[in-house]
Structures are given as structure tokens and as C-alpha cells.
Amino acid sequence: MNLVFWIQAHGGSACYLEANTSKHLAHIIHLFDPEKVGNAYAMEGADFYLTPE
């Protein structure tokens, strides 16, 4: 997640795609309550995606 924000701060484009069983993004969603946009969660200009694969 920090890498996403670092890349964006330096002019790049990035998103966070969680494709593992750590469920880290579920904790982020619970703690920060980001906006749900389509199939992603948006927070501070970054998109976060959950995937079952």
C-alpha cells in the first residue's frame, strides 16, 4: 500500500490488488472506511481491489 502512494507521489500510476489470503485490504477497509467505487475502494486517489483469484 505504501508503494502505491509512493509511486503516485512521484508521478506514476498504481493501484493495490490483493490476490492472496492475508486479508490485509479487509482490515484497511474496516479501519479507514474508503469510498466504494464500482468493484474497487478509493482512498487518497488510490484504488484498492479485492480478488478471489
Backbone hydrogen bonds in HBPLUS format (Angstrom, degrees):
<---DONOR---> <-ACCEPTOR-->    atom                        ^
c    i                          cat <-CA-CA->   ^        H-A-AA   ^      H-
h    n   atom  resd res      DA  || num        DHA   H-A  angle D-A-AA Bond
n    s   type  num  typ     dist DA aas  dist angle  dist       angle   num
A0005-PHE N   A0001-MET O   3.30 MM   4  6.71 160.7  2.34 152.7 155.8     1
A0006-TRP N   A0002-ASN O   2.91 MM   4  6.15 153.7  1.98 149.4 157.6     2
A0007-ILE N   A0003-LEU O   2.90 MM   4  6.06 167.4  1.92 155.4 157.7     3
A0008-GLN N   A0004-VAL O   3.07 MM   4  6.29 164.5  2.09 150.1 154.4     4
A0009-ALA N   A0005-PHE O   2.91 MM   4  6.03 152.4  1.99 143.2 151.1     5
A0010-HIS N   A0006-TRP O   3.13 MM   4  6.34 128.6  2.41 140.8 153.2     6
A0010-HIS N   A0007-ILE O   3.17 MM   3  5.25 140.0  2.34  98.0 109.3     7
A0012-GLY N   A0007-ILE O   2.86 MM   5  5.07 152.5  1.93 153.5 144.8     8
A0011-GLY N   A0008-GLN O   3.14 MM   3  5.24 153.3  2.22 114.8 112.1     9
A0016-TYR N   A0047-ASP O   3.02 MM  31  6.40 167.1  2.04 160.6 163.9    10
A0049-TYR N   A0016-TYR O   2.82 MM  33  6.20 160.1  1.86 161.6 168.5    11
A0018-GLU N   A0049-TYR O   2.93 MM  31  6.18 172.7  1.93 167.5 165.1    12
A0051-THR N   A0018-GLU O   3.26 MM  33  6.28 135.8  2.47 172.4 166.7    13
A0027-HIS N   A0024-HIS O   3.08 MM   3  5.31 124.7  2.39 101.5 114.9    14
A0028-ILE N   A0024-HIS O   3.09 MM   4  6.48 153.0  2.17 147.7 155.8    15
A0029-ILE N   A0025-LEU O   2.88 MM   4  6.12 163.9  1.91 156.5 159.7    16
A0030-HIS N   A0026-ALA O   3.06 MM   4  6.21 155.5  2.12 139.6 146.3    17
A0031-LEU N   A0027-HIS O   2.90 MM   4  6.09 158.6  1.94 151.1 156.5    18
A0032-PHE N   A0028-ILE O   2.85 MM   4  5.82 170.9  1.86 159.1 161.5    19
A0033-ASP N   A0029-ILE O   2.96 MM   4  5.03 141.5  2.11 129.6 136.5    20
A0035-GLU N   A0042-ALA O   3.19 MM   7  5.24 133.7  2.41 162.4 150.5    21
A0042-ALA N   A0035-GLU O   2.74 MM   7  5.24 163.3  1.77 157.1 161.8    22
A0037-VAL N   A0040-ALA O   2.82 MM   3  5.30 162.2  1.85 145.3 151.0    23
A0040-ALA N   A0037-VAL O   3.00 MM   3  5.30 159.0  2.05 125.9 131.9    24
A0041-TYR N   A0048-PHE O   2.85 MM   7  5.02 153.1  1.93 141.5 150.6    25
A0048-PHE N   A0041-TYR O   2.75 MM   7  5.02 146.4  1.86 146.6 157.6    26
A0043-MET N   A0046-ALA O   2.90 MM   3  5.34 159.3  1.95 152.4 159.3    27
A0046-ALA N   A0043-MET O   2.96 MM   3  5.34 160.9  1.99 116.1 122.4    28
